[in-house]
Amino acid sequence: MKPNLRPRNPNFSSGPCAKRPGWTPDALKAALTGRSHRAKVGKARLQEVCDRSRTLLGIPKDYRLGIVPASDTGAVEMALWSLLGARPVDVLTWESFGEGWATDVAKQLKLKDARIMAAPYGKLPDLRSVDWRHDVVFPWNGTTSGARVPNGDWIDADREGLAICDATSAVFAMELPWDKLDVVTWSWQKVLGGEAAHGMLALSPRAVARLESYTPPWPLPKIFRMTSKGKLNEGIFKAETINTPSMLAVEDAIDGLKWAQSIGGQAALQMRSQANLAAVARWVERASWIDFLVTDAAIRSWTSVCLKIVDDWFIRLPEETQRDELKRMEALLDKEGVAYDFIGHRDAPPGLRLWCGATVETSDVEAVLPWLDWAYGELRRAAAA
């Protein structure tokens, strides 16, 4: 039987993510559309995004924080191409985005003193084997695997290299040890449900010192350049963006930040996400066909919750057939209007991925889970017919 209860918001995509509860386009009515982002009022809006982000996240006062092009990807690429090469580098990868940064390091920048430290989906590399005399590149949370680093204890406080952290599906929902991170990147489209295309870049004083003392041997595109005549381009970190931002997206980011502060700040955001994961965990415990992709609860994400199907019928299917069956499952629930965009990433093992970040209501998570049971049962019945 189909469940009676439906999620009020059926959006479970891991990016762009669900908007905050109660969001409507009216939240954008004050957007400076048609105005220059370099006008005084435009710069003030951009600066407001940075100031509110700094306050909400507890970013140290001496860290530079700026808005950069091309979402989190652009922010990470900007850091890698501008900072790497001065020291050997360790790249930690356990999912598709980390694999992308490893490709940059090994095949694009072609750094010879590079170690790629990889783990399969659902696991982490051996964090104890990281060499902190090296620069270290890693995601805090594996958006496509659902595995996260448990804390910052493994990061050397006296490191010689830079800690370069892709934190896009972690920041706001997970506590970051800012004093142990030199470069942190994220986008607006994750935990606060903002619009895509813009990235955020935070630099520690150590990262700034690297930029001003080291010039990479490769050419840098304009959108990657953070220095001029050997000095940091401070304008990037004072609301003077390299390219033209969308003032609609800027207004939306401010709306999300205001909402976050109104409900209790980062602590409240984290509690909301953890409550969503707990709802999924209760369901997994009683459902026989599904399990977490990450078996170790200590490293399990509470934003990008990734699941694997453990039913014998599904496991015996070829991988391509498994993916086809998941598409049918997604189409069933799309038709019902109860769950959108919940299939795992194309690079991940076939499975489900529910975004459980802070903008998602726990009541919606609880409502969608019986629908997943129903849809999987429909697949089984169709296969047996």
Steps between C-alpha positions, in 0.01 A plus 500: 500500500616852428573702813245763594742762631695705246802725556405866486827563315607210273841648409786274611767603250857534627555818301332730441332401825160566649426863581453601862158428654250767400706632209314669214623723218393796715829447686670651194284810460773729634762363259702769323406382153616736230758658731875466473664272753773764517260773608515590868175317574609196298831471683316536829283198416805292405675603817192408701523143371862482619435667835198286583688184393801591715282561806286189455799270445736659753769564238805668661531873443839467331370259234414654163156409369380566149243412235648332193370364168377151410361366825707282735676346200631840395614578853693172530657535155600857583682377812668200338632684197617799704654332805632155408849420379703657779497176704417135443126438522275227642155474343239305696217356297210272583235622256459677166587857595822399673578293192458817296755687712738203468464523121585870514813432704626195313387556140445874457758661726713184466661541840769237541515511879136399542346212693143399420358334810178330393231296670191333350152650533379468858850501652772755583872484425735447795505854642798411720721456196462862382834684494446853630832616359298487177206704382187290554185518285183331623120527517356523849184319394470264206187630325480197271603233753348618828831461686649789698812553705393450864672813636817704463713307749705345217608842369837611636476833682870554424474399135754631253274462198159648433173325586275558196144392576205464263223547756201561275258241640637536854526870579207636706386145593829368642742667737832585334825562692586827328839531670604175331379593151685736266267496201128426530257502208125463465201611297160650576307209352548249781410528869319835475325409175635796302529530124793360304789659306677686783771372731649612830872495577652545847878542536707485817799733548723201412322461167535872429872479580532216247324703232733794556821294513443244225423534131387180328684407179181463295281776354191595702167595341364837608235351727770313699732797562506612862819708496629804318869591496571245768233623743155364580221668308315615809206619293387140445451477877330838529197434280677570168428176318712387206197448279140622500286327764125451484338747735198269516724221630667744740161599643410134536824430686427784742151361556643157586756648738233708676280192538790301645574768756130531590470132596812494718802509272732216415410293806137493390593417141709207617224373728247511216729300272581246769129454572445422132776238501352348817163464324668316212693279745179391674353405163813313385495300823157358426516478117648178366588620149710810572810594697746788529782508247721613789496220755702688765261739673793711627577619147144507364381828350182660628461720192560279196354173625595219261329162503556163334245233413586170670209289373624183324282561193657839438857395582488222240413744222776635271600854596346655190170326577520618861528858380206451265288366786592801715391731219164320493472543875576870468242536222233334715549746782540795267160414351351491848661835578646375828877473439727662243869450419587239763706259289870475583766681300589346163857424617388332822390137537131462403287617789300783652612838634272713717608854572437548871650845547352762727243635253328161491230445763525177700127450448563489123777244543270286714222534244709402197648180643180287474474619141847361433382167644194511275694586185758228558218254556356603164831418334504156661141431399565606141809276483305201634209545260 
